[in-house]
Amino acid sequence: MALEIERKFLVRGEGWRKAVSDSMRICQGYLNDEQRCSVRVRISGERAWLNIKSATIGTQRHEFEYEIPVADGEALLRDMSCKPLIEKVRYFVPVAGKLWEVDVFEGENAGLVVAELELDDPDEPFELPAWAGEEVTHDARYYNTCLSTLPFSRWPEQDRKPALA
């Protein structure tokens, strides 16, 4: 069984941009609105995946991912996904031997920039870069599945952090 161990942080400033090693555009949608798990379709470039994650909030959760034909992914996004879709550019930023993923959201989540770091162990030490701001690992609003049902642009003004990208 796959287990994802991940930490999420808001991003401050643009200091991360000078260290970007690669990037990819992502479009993803959710096929369910269940409480127990999320079922997601993601397309990036010429590849597509079906992903199932437990609805656990926090550092660890079960995750299963399977590559599917792009045409299937396109049909699932178009015909069966909840709207709005999640649109973002993911930037890969190496820091002290770890690969951070910085997601710059577009569409209805524009203005939101979140950095994620996958770990092998929940207590694994890591270097926190200067551009990593407030940790939001335990705040469900920042999970993509939640952003697909209540996008950042629809949050009450007092709950939105200023655009940090």
DAQUI-V688171 format. One line per field, one symbol per residue. ss: DSSP state (A for helix, B for strand, O for the rest). psi: psi as a letter, one per 40 degrees, with the letter a starting at -180 (. if undefined). Layout:
ss = ???
psi = ???
This chain:
ss = OOBBBBBBBBBOOOAAAAABBBBBBBBBBBOOOOOOBBBBBBBBOOBBBBBBBBOOOOOBBBBBBBBBOAAAAAAAAAAOOOOOOBBBBBBBBBBOOBBBBBBBBOAAAOOOBBBBBBOOOOOOOOOOOOOBBBBOOOOAAAOAAAAAAOOAAAOOAAAOOOOOO
psi = hihhhiiiiihhaedddeehdiiihhhiiheifiddiihihhhhbfiiihhhiiehhadiiihhhhhiiddddddddddeiiiiihhihhhhhhhfeihihhhhiabeeiehhhhihhididehiihhidehbhhfdehddehddddddgideeiideehiihe.
